[in-house]
Amino acid sequence: MAICALGYIAFGTSKLEEWKHFATEVLGLQLGEELDGTLVLRSDAYKRRIFIHRADREDLQYTGWETGSASDLEALRERLNAYDVPFVEGSAELARARSVVELIQFKDADGSKLEAFYGATQLRHDPFRSPVGAGPFVTGEQGLGHLVIGAKDYSAQVKFYVDTLGFKISDYCELPDAPRVAGKSPHLTFMHVNPRHHSLALCTLMMAGKHMNHFMLEAASVDDVGRAYERAKKAGAHIMMDFGRHTNDQMLSFYVRTPSGWMVEYGWGGIRIDDDASWRITQHTHPNVWGHNFTPPPGLEPGA
């Protein structure tokens, strides 16, 4: 598999100051740089993990997928050519902006912008420092975390990521308590590119017409999750889903609403898929073993 991890994500917002406080004081991420109209956040030794750009639309802008080497990136180019997926070479200026050696840009089946790269800049001489003492986060070979996005054309998106990009399906899940889509419960496909149970999940449901559903940060201890929960409550952030454990990746987590309206999952204890040969794809008819009770924010209650 040419792609080996979720390297970075970027989204737009008109609420940069709110995000600056939320990302650092609630999530515990480090503000690495404050550029003109962009906040750059760190979660580990990587120089640039999350880009928050000033924009009118509160949604995902692009996703950066990591490859392990120049030859792996070349293998991805060959794969895209084989599937007639157009791509462009990232300029040297863009590579510097992303803090990588080399990258290409292309789009998925929904038209969302993707980037693939190798050679991310690491700052091991300048270790990650959370302003609130959070971390370390679980990254390394497992990448930044995971991303869950809504799909306009669900079947085409699943086919693109599996067939074209080579992602491996971990399992499937239904959301029986969520709003129905075309008369059916929303459905998710979870996919992995490394031992993390899923680096990407696609969902038939798009919240408020946005691709972005949530991204996940995995803490190294359950106490770190509890501390983040306390910080979120103290800051007045809305807890969209309280503590619970998922059925598929068995993550213990909670979900907090971001200034942009979508969510961040803060979790611990996700299972690993270390051996694809012995892994069995399953399906789940409910997302949670227990907990994760949903509380809509003011103004979004049923009938509001």
Buried (B, 14 or more C-beta within 10 A) or exposed (E): BBBBBBBBBBBBBEBBEEBBEBBBBBBBBBEBEEEEEBBBBBBBBBBBBBBBBBBEEBBBBBBBBBBBEEEBBBBBBEBBEEEEBEBEEBEEEBBEBBBBBBBBBBBBBBEBBBBBBBBBEEBEEEEBEBEBEBBBBBBEEBBBBBBBBBBBBBEEBBEBBBEBBBBBBBBBBBBEEBEEBEEEBBBBBBBBBBBBBBBBBBBBBBBEEBBBBBBBBBBBEBEBBBBBBEBBEEEEBBBBBBBBBBBBBEBBBBBBBBBBBBBBBBBBBBBEBEEEEEBEEEEBEEBBBEBBEEEEEEEBEEEE
